[in-house]
């Protein structure tokens, strides 16, 4: 699928927090198949945005051309970017412009995630909860196994990453966080970032 088919629900022209240590533009991809109760990007959940706010891919490229030499890279966020078949071509175009590629993902589509790893420099990987509570968080059955598969692919790839969790207190109490720590330790992960949940 062509990059022009990428469904884009937003563009942050400059960010220093979406990829720690890098100055980036962030492309917010439309669509997410999970239903996390604390999602702060609810407008990006529908696969198709009928509000008229969709940003054409050509506009993103024009913007990046104007920022050549000022930005370190581009982060593809969401929503869940890996749901879109147009993402690989979009990433390759940005790489060919000399920009580094970052990706925010929750790992829900391992078969889409794995082929992207040679294109990216860094991944922000969202771990939602201990694996036993994934269905409660996502409100979709059997999500944890896909996340485990994606996490394994990430660790095998050698790509730089940050594991992060938004602590939603209604579900993630101290016991759940301790269980999540054990889950991650089984993958050899001891460093991860806990983000404070904020009402929107």
C-alpha positions as CSV (number, residue, x, y, z in Angstrom):
1,X,0.0,0.0,0.0
2,X,1.3,3.5,-0.9
3,X,2.4,6.0,1.8
4,X,-0.3,8.3,0.5
5,X,-2.8,5.9,2.0
6,X,-1.5,6.5,5.5
7,X,-4.4,7.8,7.7
8,X,-3.0,10.6,9.8
9,X,-5.0,12.1,12.6
10,X,-2.5,14.6,13.8
11,X,1.0,16.1,13.5
12,X,3.1,17.5,16.4
13,X,5.7,19.7,14.6
14,X,8.3,19.5,17.3
15,X,8.7,17.4,20.4
16,X,11.5,16.6,22.8
17,X,9.5,14.1,24.8
18,X,8.2,11.6,22.3
19,X,11.7,10.2,21.8
20,X,14.0,10.9,24.7
21,X,17.1,12.8,23.7
22,X,15.9,13.6,20.2
23,X,14.1,16.5,18.6
24,X,11.3,15.1,16.4
25,X,8.1,15.6,14.6
26,X,5.4,13.2,15.7
27,X,2.9,11.7,13.2
28,X,-0.2,10.4,14.9
29,X,-1.6,7.5,12.9
30,X,-5.4,7.0,12.9
31,X,-6.9,3.8,14.3
32,X,-6.6,1.5,17.3
33,X,-8.4,-1.8,17.8
34,X,-8.1,-1.8,21.6
35,X,-10.4,0.0,24.1
36,X,-8.2,1.0,27.0
37,X,-10.4,2.9,29.5
38,X,-7.7,5.6,30.1
39,X,-6.8,6.3,26.5
40,X,-5.8,9.9,26.1
41,X,-6.1,9.8,22.3
42,X,-9.7,8.8,22.0
43,X,-10.1,10.7,18.7
44,X,-7.5,8.4,17.1
45,X,-9.3,5.2,18.0
46,X,-11.7,4.9,15.0
47,X,-9.9,3.5,11.9
48,X,-11.5,6.3,9.8
49,X,-11.7,9.9,11.0
50,X,-14.8,11.5,9.6
51,X,-14.3,14.8,11.4
52,X,-12.4,16.4,8.5
53,X,-9.2,16.6,10.5
54,X,-7.2,14.1,8.5
55,X,-3.8,15.3,7.3
56,X,-2.7,14.3,3.8
57,X,0.7,12.5,3.7
58,X,1.9,15.1,1.1
59,X,1.4,17.8,3.7
60,X,3.6,15.9,6.2
61,X,6.3,15.6,3.6
62,X,6.1,19.3,2.7
63,X,6.5,20.1,6.4
64,X,9.5,17.8,6.8
65,X,11.2,19.3,3.8
66,X,10.9,22.7,5.5
67,X,12.4,21.3,8.7
68,X,15.4,19.6,7.1
69,X,18.4,20.1,9.4
70,X,16.3,21.1,12.3
71,X,14.8,17.8,13.3
72,X,16.6,14.6,14.3
73,X,13.8,12.3,13.2
74,X,10.1,11.4,13.0
75,X,8.1,9.4,15.4
76,X,5.1,7.4,14.2
77,X,2.6,7.2,17.0
78,X,-1.1,6.7,17.3
79,X,-3.5,5.2,17.7
80,X,-1.6,2.1,16.8
81,X,0.6,2.7,13.7
82,X,1.3,-0.9,12.9
83,X,-2.4,-1.4,12.0
84,X,-1.7,0.5,8.8
85,X,-0.3,-1.3,5.7
86,X,1.0,2.0,4.4
87,X,3.4,2.5,7.3
88,X,6.5,0.7,5.9
89,X,6.6,2.8,2.7
90,X,6.0,6.0,4.7
91,X,8.9,5.1,7.0
92,X,11.2,4.4,4.1
93,X,10.4,7.7,2.5
94,X,11.3,9.5,5.7
95,X,14.5,7.5,6.1
96,X,15.5,8.5,2.6
97,X,15.2,12.1,3.6
98,X,18.0,11.5,6.2
99,X,15.7,11.4,9.2
100,X,15.8,8.8,12.0
101,X,12.6,6.8,12.6
102,X,10.9,6.3,16.0
103,X,7.9,4.1,16.6
104,X,5.3,4.1,19.4
105,X,3.6,0.7,19.6
106,X,1.7,-1.5,22.0
107,X,2.8,-4.6,20.1
108,X,-0.7,-5.7,19.1
109,X,0.3,-6.8,15.6
110,X,3.5,-8.8,15.8
111,X,3.3,-9.9,12.1
112,X,3.3,-6.2,11.1
113,X,5.7,-5.1,13.8
114,X,8.6,-7.4,12.9
115,X,9.1,-6.3,9.3
116,X,9.3,-2.7,10.5
117,X,12.2,-3.2,12.9
118,X,14.9,-2.9,10.2
119,X,13.5,0.6,9.4
120,X,13.4,2.0,12.9
121,X,16.1,3.5,15.1
122,X,14.1,3.4,18.3
123,X,10.9,2.0,19.7
124,X,8.7,3.3,22.5
125,X,7.0,0.0,23.6
126,X,3.9,0.3,25.7
127,X,3.4,-2.4,28.3
128,X,-0.2,-1.9,29.5
129,X,-0.2,-4.2,32.6
130,X,0.9,-7.6,33.8
131,X,0.1,-10.0,31.1
132,X,-2.7,-11.6,33.2
133,X,-4.6,-8.3,33.2
134,X,-4.3,-7.4,29.5
135,X,-7.8,-8.4,28.6
136,X,-9.1,-6.2,31.4
137,X,-7.1,-3.2,30.1
138,X,-7.6,-3.7,26.4
139,X,-11.2,-5.1,26.7
140,X,-10.2,-7.4,23.8
141,X,-9.6,-11.1,24.5
142,X,-6.2,-12.9,24.0
143,X,-4.1,-9.8,23.6
144,X,-1.2,-10.7,25.9
145,X,0.2,-13.4,23.7
146,X,0.6,-11.0,20.7
147,X,2.3,-8.5,22.9
148,X,4.8,-11.1,24.2
149,X,5.6,-12.1,20.6
150,X,6.2,-8.5,19.6
151,X,8.3,-7.9,22.7
152,X,10.4,-10.9,21.8
153,X,10.9,-9.6,18.3
154,X,12.0,-6.2,19.6
155,X,14.6,-7.7,22.0
156,X,16.0,-10.0,19.3
157,X,16.3,-7.0,16.9
158,X,18.9,-5.0,18.8
159,X,16.9,-1.8,18.1
160,X,17.1,0.7,20.9
161,X,13.9,0.9,22.9
162,X,12.1,2.3,26.0
163,X,9.5,0.2,27.8
164,X,6.9,2.3,29.4
165,X,3.6,1.9,31.3
166,X,0.9,4.4,32.1
167,X,-0.1,3.6,35.7
168,X,-3.9,3.6,35.7
169,X,-4.7,3.3,39.4
170,X,-8.1,1.7,39.0
171,X,-6.4,-1.4,37.6
172,X,-2.7,-1.1,38.3
173,X,-2.3,-1.3,42.1
174,X,1.0,-2.2,43.8
175,X,0.4,-5.9,43.4
176,X,-0.2,-5.6,39.7
177,X,2.9,-3.5,39.3
178,X,4.9,-6.2,41.1
179,X,3.5,-8.8,38.9
180,X,4.4,-6.8,35.8
181,X,7.9,-6.4,37.1
182,X,8.1,-10.2,37.3
183,X,6.7,-10.6,33.8
184,X,9.3,-8.2,32.3
185,X,12.1,-9.8,34.3
186,X,11.3,-13.0,32.5
187,X,12.3,-11.2,29.2
188,X,15.4,-9.9,30.8
189,X,14.0,-6.4,31.2
190,X,14.8,-4.6,34.5
191,X,14.6,-1.0,33.3
192,X,11.3,0.6,32.3
193,X,9.4,3.9,32.7
194,X,6.3,4.3,34.8
195,X,4.1,7.2,33.6
196,X,1.6,9.0,35.8
197,X,-2.0,8.7,34.6
198,X,-3.7,12.1,34.0
199,X,-7.4,12.8,33.5
200,X,-8.1,14.4,30.1
